[in-house]
Amino acid sequence: MSAAGPWLVVPRPSPTARLRLVCFPHSGAGASTFAAWAGDLPPVFEVCAVQLPGREARLGEPPFTRMGPLLEAVEAGLGPRLAGRPFAFFGHSMGALVSFELARRLQARGQGPVHLFVSGHPAPHLPDREPPTHTLPEPEFLARLRQLNGTPPEVLDHPELRDLIVPILRADFAVCDTYTFTPGEPLACSLSAFGGLQDPHARRDELEAWRVHTRSTFAARMFPGDHFYIHSARPLLLRMVARELDQWLRTGHAHDPDAPLGPAA
C-alpha cells in the first residue's frame, strides 16, 4: 500500500492499469474502507482511496465541516494526481455527495471522470427527509450512530475510542446537513446509483432520481443489505462496478443504460 500524497492511498499500485477508480468514504471513515477492493477488482483498474483530514494517517488534522472548503481542498489535493489516465469516481453516503460535486467542478475544467458511481445517498436535489444530526445532544447522537449501523458497537461503548470518533462524525455530518444543492449542467459522464434493499436512508425512488444529473447513460441497482451493503454485498457490488468500467474501456459507454431499478443479478 502506498500514499500518493496525503489525499490518496493506493492499496495496490498498478502503473500499467488502464483506469483509476477513486473511492470516497462515508462519514467518519477513512481510506482503509476500500483497502480490500484492489484485490477483488481486475488489475486493469487501480483502486485509489481518498483520505480526508481527521482520520487514520491524517488524524491530527482538523476535519472539514462545510462542503465548499472541503471541495476546494480535495480538488487541490487530487487534481494533479488524476492526470495521465482516465478515472472514475465511487462515493458512498457522504462520499456520494463529495464525489458528485467534485465531478461537477472537474468537468467545468475539462477534467471530469469517465463514470460516477454514487452509493447510499438520495439524489442531491431532493429535499432532505431527515433532521440535522450534527447538532444532536450526545445521547441522541450516539443513538443515531447505532441506528445507522456503521460504527462498531465496541467503539461506541469504549469511552476513549468514542471520544476520538465522535468529533470526526459530527464534522462529517455537518458537511452533509449544511449542504445545499445548486442546479447546474448535468454531468457528461455515465452515472450509476447503487443502494441497499434494506436501507431506509436511500430508497429506490431516491436513487432513481440521480438520473437527471447526467446527460449520458444511467443505471440504478439495489443490493442485498442495509446502508452498509458495500461491506455485506461487496463481491456482488464489485462485479457490477467491474462490469460497468470494463464496458467503458471496451466501448466508451456504460452498460445497459435503460435497465430498470431492481435487485442486481
KAMOZI-V529254 format. One line per field, one symbol per residue. ss: DSSP state (a for helix, b for strand, c for the rest). phi: phi as a letter, one per 40 degrees, with the letter a starting at -180 (. if undefined). psi: psi as a letter, one per 20 degrees, with the letter a starting at -180 (. if undefined). A space follows every 10 residues. Layout:
BEGIN
ss: ???
phi: ???
psi: ???
END
This chain:
BEGIN
ss: cbbccccbbb ccccccccbb bbbbcccccc aaaaccaaaa ccccbbbbbb cccccaaacc ccccccaaaa aaaaaaaaaa aacccbbbbb bbcaaaaaaa aaaaaaaacc ccccbbbbbc cccccccccc cccccccaaa aaaaaaaacc ccaaaaccaa aaaaaaaaaa aaaaaaaccc ccccccbccb bbbbbbcccc cccaaaaaaa aaabcccbbb bbbcccccaa aacaaaaaaa aaaaaaaaaa accccccccc ccbcc
phi: .bbcgccbbb dadadcdcac bcbbccdgcb ccdbdccdcb bdccbbcbbc bcdgafcbdc ccccbbcdcc ccccccccdc ccchbcabbb bbfdcccccc ccdcccccbg bcccabbbbg acdccccccb cdbcccddcc ccccccccgb bddccccbdc cccccccccc ccccdccccb cbdacdcccc abbbaccbcc cacdcccdcc dccbbbcbab bbbchccbdc ccbddcdccc cccccccccc bgbccfcbcc cadcb
psi: pqpmrihppo hnpnhjqipp oppprrpira hihjhihhii qqiipopppp oqqjqcikhi qpqqiqgghg ggggghhhgh iiqhqqqqqp ppdhhggghg hhggghhhjk krriqppppk pqqhiqqpiq rqhijqqggh ghhgghhhki pphhghiogg hghghghggg gghhgghjpp ppqapqqhrq pppqrphjoi inrghhghii hijqjbqqqq qqqprbhkhh ghkgggghgg ghgghhgghh ijqrqmhjpq prqq.
END
